[in-house]
Amino acid sequence: MKKLELFEGYVAILEEKKAEKKAKKWIEKAIKKPGALHKALGIDKDKDIPMETINKKIEELQKKKDEGDEKLTKKDSKMLRRLNFAKTLKTRIG
């Protein structure tokens, strides 16, 4: 009986580890085009995008969005989404 309890505990630990690994890999699937933001901002892929640059670009696009009655272009709205996602990742992951 004791062996069965130990085995069940071991199985539970393995399942937790698998769940943790799966949770860590979600970000790889979330990024459809890695390097697209670097390319759009003109920054090498090897270098990190500074938070100042991200905030500045977001501010510019928000101002553009708020000023006019028209919506952002498709290209601008995609850039805004990418910038917001990058900002989220930088603040959460480090």
VENMO-V683928 format. One record per backbone hydrogen bond with DSSP energy under -0.5 kcal/mol. NH is the residue of the N-H (numbers start at 0). CO is the residue of the C=O. E is the energy in kcal/mol with one decimal. If there is no record, write none. Layout:
nh=NH co=CO e=E
nh=NH co=CO e=E
This chain:
nh=4 co=0 e=-1.8
nh=5 co=1 e=-2.2
nh=6 co=2 e=-2.5
nh=7 co=3 e=-2.5
nh=8 co=4 e=-2.2
nh=9 co=5 e=-2.2
nh=10 co=6 e=-2.5
nh=11 co=7 e=-2.1
nh=12 co=8 e=-2.0
nh=13 co=9 e=-2.2
nh=14 co=10 e=-2.3
nh=15 co=11 e=-2.0
nh=16 co=12 e=-2.1
nh=17 co=13 e=-2.1
nh=18 co=14 e=-2.1
nh=19 co=15 e=-2.2
nh=20 co=16 e=-2.2
nh=21 co=17 e=-2.3
nh=22 co=18 e=-2.2
nh=23 co=19 e=-1.7
nh=24 co=20 e=-1.2
nh=25 co=22 e=-0.8
nh=26 co=23 e=-0.5
nh=27 co=24 e=-0.5
nh=28 co=24 e=-0.9
nh=29 co=25 e=-1.4
nh=30 co=26 e=-1.5
nh=31 co=29 e=-1.0
nh=35 co=32 e=-1.8
nh=38 co=34 e=-2.2
nh=39 co=35 e=-2.3
nh=40 co=36 e=-2.2
nh=41 co=37 e=-1.1
nh=42 co=37 e=-2.6
nh=46 co=43 e=-0.9
nh=49 co=47 e=-0.6
nh=53 co=49 e=-1.8
nh=54 co=50 e=-2.7
nh=55 co=51 e=-2.4
nh=56 co=52 e=-2.4
nh=57 co=53 e=-2.4
nh=58 co=54 e=-2.4
nh=59 co=55 e=-2.2
nh=60 co=56 e=-2.4
nh=61 co=57 e=-2.6
nh=62 co=58 e=-2.4
nh=63 co=59 e=-2.3
nh=64 co=60 e=-2.2
nh=65 co=61 e=-2.6
nh=66 co=62 e=-2.4
nh=67 co=63 e=-1.3
nh=76 co=72 e=-2.7
nh=77 co=73 e=-2.0
nh=78 co=74 e=-2.0
nh=79 co=75 e=-2.4
nh=80 co=76 e=-2.1
nh=81 co=77 e=-2.4
nh=82 co=78 e=-2.6
nh=83 co=79 e=-2.5
nh=84 co=80 e=-2.3
nh=85 co=81 e=-2.5
nh=86 co=82 e=-2.4
nh=87 co=83 e=-2.3
nh=88 co=84 e=-2.5
nh=89 co=85 e=-2.5
nh=90 co=86 e=-2.2
nh=91 co=87 e=-2.2
nh=92 co=88 e=-2.7
nh=93 co=88 e=-0.9
nh=93 co=89 e=-0.7
